Amino acid sequence: MIRSTLTIAGKDLRLAFAGGQGPVQAILLGLLLVFLFSLSAAPGDLFSSQQGMAIFWLCSSFAVVLIFSLLFRFEEENDTATALILSPAPIQSLWLGKTLAGAILLGLCQIFFFLAAVVFLSLDVQGSPALLLLMIVSVDVGLCVLGGLMGAMGHGQGAKDTLLTIILFPLQVPLLLGGIRIGTEVLYGALAVDVAQWFGLILAFDAVFSGAALFLFSHVFRGE
Amino acid sequence: MSEAEPLLRLSQVGHFFGSRLIFKGVSCTLDQGQIMLVAGPNGAGKSTLLKVMAGLLEPTAGVVTRQVAHKNMAFMGHQTFVYAAMTALANLEFWNALYGRGLKEKAIIDLLDRVGLKGFALELAGTFSRGMAQRLSLARVLLIEPELIFLDEPATGLDRASQAILHGELTMARQRGAGIVWISHDLERDLGQADMLLYLNRGQMSYYGPGADFDLEEQA
Protein backbone atom coordinates (compact mmCIF):
# COMPACT_ATOMS: atom_id res chain seq x y z
CA MET A 1 0.00 0.00 0.00
CA ILE A 2 2.82 2.42 0.87
CA ARG A 3 4.60 1.63 -2.41
CA SER A 4 1.43 2.20 -4.44
CA THR A 5 0.72 5.41 -2.54
CA LEU A 6 4.18 6.80 -3.26
CA THR A 7 3.98 5.71 -6.91
CA ILE A 8 0.66 7.51 -7.38
CA ALA A 9 1.81 10.61 -5.49
CA GLY A 10 5.01 10.71 -7.55
CA LYS A 11 3.07 10.41 -10.79
CA ASP A 12 0.67 13.20 -9.75
CA LEU A 13 3.50 15.54 -8.79
CA ARG A 14 5.24 14.78 -12.07
CA LEU A 15 2.07 15.58 -14.00
CA ALA A 16 1.38 18.69 -11.94
CA PHE A 17 4.77 20.14 -12.70
CA ALA A 18 5.08 18.77 -16.24
CA GLY A 19 2.17 20.81 -17.58
CA GLY A 20 3.48 23.99 -15.96
CA GLN A 21 -0.08 24.38 -14.67
CA GLY A 22 0.43 22.63 -11.33
CA PRO A 23 0.26 24.90 -8.36
CA VAL A 24 0.90 28.05 -10.38
CA GLN A 25 -2.79 28.91 -10.66
CA ALA A 26 -3.30 28.43 -6.91
CA ILE A 27 -0.19 30.45 -6.05
CA LEU A 28 -1.18 33.33 -8.32
CA LEU A 29 -4.72 33.43 -6.93
CA GLY A 30 -3.37 33.43 -3.37
CA LEU A 31 -0.86 36.16 -4.07
CA LEU A 32 -3.58 38.24 -5.69
CA LEU A 33 -5.82 37.81 -2.65
CA VAL A 34 -3.03 38.84 -0.25
CA PHE A 35 -2.20 41.86 -2.39
CA LEU A 36 -5.84 42.95 -2.68
CA PHE A 37 -6.39 42.59 1.06
CA SER A 38 -3.25 44.64 1.67
CA LEU A 39 -4.96 47.51 -0.19
CA SER A 40 -7.86 47.47 2.29
CA ALA A 41 -5.72 49.11 4.98
CA ALA A 42 -4.82 52.78 4.96
CA PRO A 43 -1.13 53.56 4.33
CA GLY A 44 0.82 53.06 7.53
CA ASP A 45 -1.90 50.94 9.20
CA LEU A 46 -0.87 47.46 10.30
CA PHE A 47 -2.91 44.30 9.94
CA SER A 48 -3.61 42.37 13.11
CA SER A 49 -2.22 38.85 13.42
CA GLN A 50 -5.77 37.51 13.31
CA GLN A 51 -6.47 39.29 10.04
CA GLY A 52 -3.20 38.00 8.62
CA MET A 53 -3.94 34.40 9.57
CA ALA A 54 -7.49 34.64 8.24
CA ILE A 55 -6.19 35.81 4.87
CA PHE A 56 -3.51 33.10 4.86
CA TRP A 57 -6.10 30.38 5.45
CA LEU A 58 -8.49 31.89 2.94
CA CYS A 59 -5.78 31.58 0.28
CA SER A 60 -5.05 28.02 1.42
CA SER A 61 -8.71 27.08 1.26
CA PHE A 62 -9.02 28.25 -2.35
CA ALA A 63 -5.74 26.52 -3.18
CA VAL A 64 -7.12 23.19 -1.91
CA VAL A 65 -10.05 23.41 -4.32
CA LEU A 66 -7.81 24.20 -7.29
CA ILE A 67 -5.20 21.57 -6.42
CA PHE A 68 -7.59 18.65 -5.92
CA SER A 69 -9.64 19.61 -8.93
CA LEU A 70 -6.41 19.38 -10.93
CA LEU A 71 -5.28 16.10 -9.36
CA PHE A 72 -8.53 14.32 -10.20
CA ARG A 73 -8.66 15.84 -13.68
CA PHE A 74 -5.52 13.85 -14.49
CA GLU A 75 -7.60 10.66 -14.28
CA GLU A 76 -10.36 11.92 -16.57
CA GLU A 77 -8.50 12.85 -19.74
CA ASN A 78 -8.11 9.31 -21.07
CA ASP A 79 -10.11 7.51 -18.39
CA THR A 80 -7.00 6.39 -16.53
CA ALA A 81 -9.28 6.11 -13.50
CA THR A 82 -10.59 2.84 -14.94
CA ALA A 83 -7.06 1.49 -15.34
CA LEU A 84 -6.24 2.51 -11.77
CA ILE A 85 -9.33 0.77 -10.43
CA LEU A 86 -8.36 -2.37 -12.34
CA SER A 87 -4.77 -2.29 -11.11
CA PRO A 88 -3.70 -4.41 -8.14
CA ALA A 89 -3.04 -1.27 -6.07
CA PRO A 90 -5.52 -0.94 -3.19
CA ILE A 91 -8.06 1.73 -4.08
CA GLN A 92 -7.28 3.50 -0.80
CA SER A 93 -3.72 4.02 -2.01
CA LEU A 94 -5.16 6.17 -4.79
CA TRP A 95 -6.77 8.42 -2.17
CA LEU A 96 -3.65 8.42 -0.03
CA GLY A 97 -1.41 9.15 -3.03
CA LYS A 98 -3.57 12.07 -4.14
CA THR A 99 -3.82 13.37 -0.58
CA LEU A 100 -0.03 13.20 -0.22
CA ALA A 101 0.57 14.92 -3.57
CA GLY A 102 -2.06 17.54 -2.67
CA ALA A 103 -0.42 18.18 0.69
CA ILE A 104 2.98 18.71 -0.93
CA LEU A 105 1.50 21.11 -3.51
CA LEU A 106 -0.46 22.94 -0.80
CA GLY A 107 2.67 23.26 1.35
CA LEU A 108 4.50 24.74 -1.62
CA CYS A 109 1.70 27.26 -2.20
CA GLN A 110 1.67 28.19 1.49
CA ILE A 111 5.35 29.14 1.42
CA PHE A 112 4.43 31.82 -1.12
CA PHE A 113 1.27 32.81 0.77
CA PHE A 114 3.15 33.21 4.04
CA LEU A 115 6.00 35.20 2.51
CA ALA A 116 3.46 37.43 0.77
CA ALA A 117 1.60 37.92 4.05
CA VAL A 118 4.85 38.91 5.77
CA VAL A 119 5.65 41.41 3.03
CA PHE A 120 2.22 42.88 2.25
CA LEU A 121 0.42 42.43 5.57
CA SER A 122 3.47 42.97 7.80
CA LEU A 123 2.97 39.70 9.66
CA ASP A 124 5.55 39.14 12.38
CA VAL A 125 6.18 35.77 14.06
CA GLN A 126 6.91 36.48 17.72
CA GLY A 127 6.07 33.01 19.01
CA SER A 128 7.52 29.59 18.24
CA PRO A 129 7.98 28.93 14.51
CA ALA A 130 7.97 25.19 15.28
CA LEU A 131 4.51 25.46 16.83
CA LEU A 132 3.32 27.51 13.88
CA LEU A 133 4.62 24.81 11.52
CA LEU A 134 2.97 22.08 13.59
CA MET A 135 -0.33 23.93 13.41
CA ILE A 136 -0.09 24.45 9.65
CA VAL A 137 0.73 20.77 9.08
CA SER A 138 -2.16 19.65 11.33
CA VAL A 139 -4.66 21.84 9.49
CA ASP A 140 -3.21 20.90 6.09
CA VAL A 141 -3.74 17.21 6.85
CA GLY A 142 -7.44 17.84 7.43
CA LEU A 143 -7.77 20.08 4.38
CA CYS A 144 -6.11 17.51 2.11
CA VAL A 145 -8.00 14.55 3.55
CA LEU A 146 -11.21 16.40 2.75
CA GLY A 147 -9.88 17.55 -0.61
CA GLY A 148 -9.05 13.98 -1.62
CA LEU A 149 -12.47 12.70 -0.65
CA MET A 150 -14.38 15.57 -2.23
CA GLY A 151 -12.26 15.42 -5.37
CA ALA A 152 -13.28 11.78 -5.76
CA MET A 153 -16.90 12.76 -5.22
CA GLY A 154 -16.73 15.27 -8.05
CA HIS A 155 -14.75 12.92 -10.29
CA GLY A 156 -16.30 12.64 -13.73
CA GLN A 157 -19.02 15.17 -13.00
CA GLY A 158 -19.54 18.24 -15.14
CA ALA A 159 -20.25 20.47 -12.17
CA LYS A 160 -17.19 19.18 -10.31
CA ASP A 161 -15.77 22.54 -9.30
CA THR A 162 -19.12 23.79 -8.06
CA LEU A 163 -19.73 20.57 -6.15
CA LEU A 164 -16.26 20.70 -4.66
CA THR A 165 -16.71 24.28 -3.54
CA ILE A 166 -20.21 23.91 -2.13
CA ILE A 167 -19.41 20.86 -0.03
CA LEU A 168 -15.79 21.52 0.79
CA PHE A 169 -15.92 25.05 2.19
CA PRO A 170 -18.51 24.42 4.95
CA LEU A 171 -16.66 21.30 6.06
CA GLN A 172 -13.39 23.21 6.28
CA VAL A 173 -14.78 25.72 8.80
CA PRO A 174 -13.63 23.98 12.03
CA LEU A 175 -10.14 23.54 10.62
CA LEU A 176 -9.90 27.12 9.44
CA LEU A 177 -11.19 28.47 12.76
CA GLY A 178 -8.59 26.39 14.59
CA GLY A 179 -5.86 27.50 12.21
CA ILE A 180 -6.74 31.16 12.61
CA ARG A 181 -7.09 30.93 16.38
CA ILE A 182 -3.82 29.08 17.01
CA GLY A 183 -1.96 31.06 14.35
CA THR A 184 -3.00 34.35 15.95
CA GLU A 185 -1.73 33.21 19.36
CA VAL A 186 1.55 31.97 17.94
CA LEU A 187 2.14 35.15 15.98
CA TYR A 188 1.49 37.22 19.13
CA GLY A 189 3.85 34.98 21.06
CA ALA A 190 1.39 34.63 23.94
CA LEU A 191 -0.29 31.25 24.07
CA ALA A 192 -3.71 31.12 25.69
CA VAL A 193 -5.05 28.02 27.38
CA ASP A 194 -7.51 27.21 24.59
CA VAL A 195 -4.73 26.58 22.03
CA ALA A 196 -4.50 22.99 23.28
CA GLN A 197 -8.24 22.61 22.83
CA TRP A 198 -8.08 23.92 19.27
CA PHE A 199 -5.24 21.50 18.55
CA GLY A 200 -7.42 18.73 19.97
CA LEU A 201 -10.26 19.73 17.67
CA ILE A 202 -8.02 19.83 14.60
CA LEU A 203 -6.40 16.46 15.34
CA ALA A 204 -9.79 14.87 16.06
CA PHE A 205 -11.06 16.28 12.75
CA ASP A 206 -8.03 14.81 10.95
CA ALA A 207 -8.58 11.40 12.53
CA VAL A 208 -12.35 11.25 11.93
CA PHE A 209 -12.20 12.35 8.30
CA SER A 210 -9.16 10.17 7.54
CA GLY A 211 -11.08 7.15 8.80
CA ALA A 212 -14.19 8.16 6.89
CA ALA A 213 -12.22 8.76 3.70
CA LEU A 214 -10.46 5.39 3.91
CA PHE A 215 -13.85 3.71 4.18
CA LEU A 216 -15.80 5.87 1.71
CA PHE A 217 -13.27 6.58 -1.02
CA SER A 218 -13.73 3.31 -2.88
CA HIS A 219 -17.51 3.77 -3.16
CA VAL A 220 -17.26 7.45 -3.99
CA PHE A 221 -14.58 7.10 -6.65
CA ARG A 222 -16.28 4.17 -8.35
CA GLY A 223 -19.54 6.12 -8.28
CA GLU A 224 -21.40 3.29 -6.52
CA MET B 1 -6.50 -23.26 -9.92
CA SER B 2 -7.43 -26.62 -11.42
CA GLU B 3 -6.93 -27.29 -15.13
CA ALA B 4 -10.63 -27.56 -15.85
CA GLU B 5 -11.63 -24.41 -14.04
CA PRO B 6 -12.56 -21.64 -16.49
CA LEU B 7 -10.84 -18.29 -16.12
CA LEU B 8 -14.19 -16.54 -16.15
CA ARG B 9 -17.71 -17.77 -15.48
CA LEU B 10 -20.95 -15.81 -15.64
CA SER B 11 -24.14 -17.35 -14.28
CA GLN B 12 -27.46 -15.71 -15.12
CA VAL B 13 -25.90 -12.26 -14.97
CA GLY B 14 -28.08 -9.22 -15.50
CA HIS B 15 -27.65 -5.50 -15.16
CA PHE B 16 -29.95 -2.52 -14.78
CA PHE B 17 -29.18 1.18 -14.80
CA GLY B 18 -31.88 2.42 -12.48
CA SER B 19 -35.03 0.78 -13.79
CA ARG B 20 -33.67 0.38 -17.32
CA LEU B 21 -32.74 -3.15 -18.27
CA ILE B 22 -29.39 -3.38 -20.05
CA PHE B 23 -29.23 -7.18 -20.32
CA LYS B 24 -30.26 -10.25 -18.36
CA GLY B 25 -29.74 -13.98 -18.29
CA VAL B 26 -26.15 -13.96 -19.54
CA SER B 27 -24.28 -17.18 -18.79
CA CYS B 28 -20.93 -18.10 -20.30
CA THR B 29 -17.46 -19.36 -19.55
CA LEU B 30 -14.00 -18.49 -20.83
CA ASP B 31 -11.20 -21.04 -20.72
CA GLN B 32 -7.46 -20.57 -20.97
CA GLY B 33 -6.28 -19.67 -24.45
CA GLN B 34 -9.80 -18.91 -25.66
CA ILE B 35 -11.06 -15.84 -27.45
CA MET B 36 -14.68 -14.95 -26.83
CA LEU B 37 -16.15 -12.35 -29.11
CA VAL B 38 -18.99 -10.21 -27.74
CA ALA B 39 -21.12 -8.68 -30.45
CA GLY B 40 -24.49 -7.08 -30.97
CA PRO B 41 -26.15 -3.92 -32.25
CA ASN B 42 -25.46 -0.49 -30.75
CA GLY B 43 -26.89 -0.13 -27.28
CA ALA B 44 -27.11 -3.88 -26.73
CA GLY B 45 -25.05 -3.58 -23.54
CA LYS B 46 -21.74 -5.00 -24.78
CA SER B 47 -19.53 -2.47 -23.01
CA THR B 48 -21.55 -2.77 -19.82
CA LEU B 49 -21.23 -6.56 -19.97
CA LEU B 50 -17.46 -6.24 -20.41
CA LYS B 51 -17.24 -3.94 -17.38
CA VAL B 52 -19.25 -6.44 -15.36
CA MET B 53 -16.92 -9.22 -16.49
CA ALA B 54 -13.86 -7.15 -15.56
CA GLY B 55 -15.24 -6.23 -12.16
CA LEU B 56 -15.63 -2.55 -12.94
CA LEU B 57 -19.37 -2.85 -12.35
CA GLU B 58 -21.21 -5.08 -9.91
CA PRO B 59 -23.95 -7.04 -11.68
CA THR B 60 -27.51 -6.38 -10.56
CA ALA B 61 -28.28 -10.08 -10.84
CA GLY B 62 -26.32 -13.30 -11.15
CA VAL B 63 -22.78 -14.26 -10.29
CA VAL B 64 -19.43 -13.49 -11.93
CA THR B 65 -16.54 -15.75 -10.96
CA ARG B 66 -12.97 -14.92 -11.96
CA GLN B 67 -10.12 -17.32 -11.30
CA VAL B 68 -7.55 -14.64 -12.00
CA ALA B 69 -6.09 -12.09 -9.59
CA HIS B 70 -6.52 -8.40 -10.35
CA LYS B 71 -2.85 -7.97 -11.16
CA ASN B 72 -3.19 -10.55 -13.94
CA MET B 73 -6.10 -8.87 -15.72
CA ALA B 74 -5.89 -6.14 -18.31
CA PHE B 75 -8.51 -3.93 -19.93
CA MET B 76 -8.13 -2.09 -23.21
CA GLY B 77 -10.96 0.01 -24.48
CA HIS B 78 -11.94 3.07 -26.51
CA GLN B 79 -9.98 5.15 -24.02
CA THR B 80 -6.24 4.74 -24.12
CA PHE B 81 -5.53 5.06 -20.36
CA VAL B 82 -2.56 7.22 -21.27
CA TYR B 83 -1.26 10.22 -19.31
CA ALA B 84 -0.85 12.81 -22.03
CA ALA B 85 1.60 14.99 -20.08
CA MET B 86 4.04 12.11 -19.54
CA THR B 87 6.36 10.49 -22.04
CA ALA B 88 5.60 7.03 -23.42
CA LEU B 89 8.43 5.63 -21.30
CA ALA B 90 7.22 7.40 -18.15
CA ASN B 91 3.70 6.07 -18.73
CA LEU B 92 4.95 2.49 -18.84
CA GLU B 93 7.31 3.06 -15.90
CA PHE B 94 4.33 4.20 -13.85
CA TRP B 95 2.27 1.08 -14.63
CA ASN B 96 5.37 -1.06 -14.14
CA ALA B 97 5.75 0.34 -10.62
CA LEU B 98 2.05 0.13 -9.80
CA TYR B 99 1.80 -3.51 -10.89
CA GLY B 100 5.07 -4.29 -9.11
CA ARG B 101 6.46 -5.87 -12.27
CA GLY B 102 10.00 -4.71 -11.59
CA LEU B 103 10.99 -4.42 -15.26
CA LYS B 104 14.20 -2.54 -16.01
CA GLU B 105 14.20 0.39 -18.40
CA LYS B 106 15.64 -1.73 -21.20
CA ALA B 107 12.79 -4.23 -20.93
CA ILE B 108 10.28 -1.38 -21.12
CA ILE B 109 12.03 0.04 -24.18
CA ASP B 110 11.81 -3.45 -25.73
CA LEU B 111 8.06 -3.41 -25.11
CA LEU B 112 7.81 -0.07 -26.88
CA ASP B 113 9.81 -1.59 -29.69
CA ARG B 114 7.29 -4.44 -29.99
CA VAL B 115 4.49 -1.94 -30.61
CA GLY B 116 6.60 0.22 -32.90
CA LEU B 117 7.09 3.13 -30.50
CA LYS B 118 10.74 2.75 -29.57
CA GLY B 119 11.66 5.91 -31.44
CA PHE B 120 9.01 7.83 -29.52
CA ALA B 121 9.91 6.63 -26.01
CA LEU B 122 10.82 10.09 -24.76
CA GLU B 123 8.03 11.97 -26.49
CA LEU B 124 4.96 13.16 -24.64
CA ALA B 125 2.04 10.80 -25.13
CA GLY B 126 -0.17 13.85 -25.65
CA THR B 127 1.53 14.44 -28.99
CA PHE B 128 0.64 10.93 -30.22
CA SER B 129 -2.00 10.18 -32.83
CA ARG B 130 -4.95 8.01 -31.81
CA GLY B 131 -3.26 4.94 -33.28
CA MET B 132 0.04 5.59 -31.49
CA ALA B 133 -1.73 6.18 -28.18
CA GLN B 134 -3.62 2.93 -28.65
CA ARG B 135 -0.35 1.13 -29.35
CA LEU B 136 1.02 2.59 -26.12
CA SER B 137 -2.09 1.22 -24.44
CA LEU B 138 -1.29 -2.17 -25.94
CA ALA B 139 2.25 -1.92 -24.54
CA ARG B 140 0.71 -1.37 -21.09
CA VAL B 141 -1.31 -4.56 -21.55
CA LEU B 142 1.81 -6.46 -22.66
CA LEU B 143 3.72 -5.15 -19.65
CA ILE B 144 1.16 -6.72 -17.33
CA GLU B 145 1.41 -10.10 -19.12
CA PRO B 146 -2.22 -10.76 -18.23
CA GLU B 147 -3.99 -14.10 -17.99
CA LEU B 148 -7.31 -12.45 -18.73
CA ILE B 149 -7.70 -9.64 -21.26
CA PHE B 150 -10.79 -7.51 -21.84
CA LEU B 151 -10.91 -5.62 -25.12
CA ASP B 152 -13.57 -3.07 -26.00
CA GLU B 153 -13.23 -2.48 -29.75
CA PRO B 154 -9.47 -2.06 -29.47
CA ALA B 155 -8.99 -1.71 -33.22
CA THR B 156 -11.15 1.42 -33.50
CA GLY B 157 -9.16 4.17 -35.18
CA LEU B 158 -6.15 1.96 -35.84
CA ASP B 159 -4.51 1.80 -39.25
CA ARG B 160 -3.69 -1.56 -40.85
CA ALA B 161 -0.17 -1.70 -39.46
CA SER B 162 -1.40 -1.03 -35.93
CA GLN B 163 -4.18 -3.59 -36.33
CA ALA B 164 -1.61 -6.15 -37.44
CA ILE B 165 0.50 -5.45 -34.34
CA LEU B 166 -2.59 -5.76 -32.16
CA HIS B 167 -3.71 -9.05 -33.70
CA GLY B 168 -0.17 -10.44 -33.60
CA GLU B 169 0.22 -9.66 -29.91
CA LEU B 170 -3.23 -11.08 -29.11
CA THR B 171 -2.34 -14.29 -30.90
CA MET B 172 0.83 -14.55 -28.82
CA ALA B 173 -1.11 -13.86 -25.61
CA ARG B 174 -3.59 -16.56 -26.54
CA GLN B 175 -0.79 -19.05 -27.25
CA ARG B 176 0.61 -18.20 -23.83
CA GLY B 177 -2.73 -19.31 -22.38
CA ALA B 178 -4.42 -15.97 -21.81
CA GLY B 179 -8.19 -15.79 -22.11
CA ILE B 180 -9.52 -12.90 -24.17
CA VAL B 181 -12.96 -11.29 -24.19
CA TRP B 182 -13.26 -9.05 -27.19
CA ILE B 183 -16.04 -6.67 -28.17
CA SER B 184 -16.19 -6.32 -31.92
CA HIS B 185 -18.23 -4.19 -34.27
CA ASP B 186 -16.85 -5.98 -37.30
CA LEU B 187 -17.99 -9.58 -36.99
CA GLU B 188 -17.04 -10.46 -40.54
CA ARG B 189 -13.45 -9.47 -39.85
CA ASP B 190 -13.07 -10.83 -36.33
CA LEU B 191 -15.32 -13.91 -36.21
CA GLY B 192 -12.64 -16.13 -37.71
CA GLN B 193 -10.36 -15.52 -34.74
CA ALA B 194 -12.98 -16.30 -32.11
CA ASP B 195 -13.47 -19.64 -30.38
CA MET B 196 -16.77 -18.55 -28.90
CA LEU B 197 -19.27 -15.86 -29.71
CA LEU B 198 -21.72 -14.19 -27.37
CA TYR B 199 -24.34 -12.17 -29.22
CA LEU B 200 -26.43 -9.67 -27.29
CA ASN B 201 -29.67 -8.32 -28.69
CA ARG B 202 -32.52 -6.43 -27.02
CA GLY B 203 -31.24 -7.12 -23.53
CA GLN B 204 -30.94 -10.88 -24.10
CA MET B 205 -28.16 -13.27 -25.01
CA SER B 206 -29.49 -14.33 -28.40
CA TYR B 207 -26.52 -16.57 -29.25
CA TYR B 208 -23.74 -18.20 -27.29
CA GLY B 209 -21.66 -20.88 -28.91
CA PRO B 210 -18.74 -21.60 -31.23
CA GLY B 211 -17.96 -18.71 -33.51
CA ALA B 212 -17.81 -21.07 -36.49
CA ASP B 213 -21.48 -22.10 -36.01
CA PHE B 214 -22.82 -18.57 -35.99
CA ASP B 215 -24.90 -17.65 -39.02
CA LEU B 216 -23.86 -14.12 -39.78
CA GLU B 217 -26.41 -13.62 -42.56
CA GLU B 218 -29.33 -14.85 -40.48
CA GLN B 219 -28.46 -12.51 -37.65
CA ALA B 220 -28.11 -9.58 -40.05
Interface residues (C-beta under 8 A of the other chain):
Chain A: R3 S4 T7 I8 K11 R14 L15 A18 G19 F74 E77 N78 D79 T80 T82 A83 L84 I85 L86 S87 P88 A89 E224
Chain B: A54 G55 L56 E58 A69 H70 K71 M73 A74 F75 G77 Q79 T80 F81 V82 Y83 A84 A85 M86 A90 F94 W95 A97 L98 Y99 G100 A133 R140
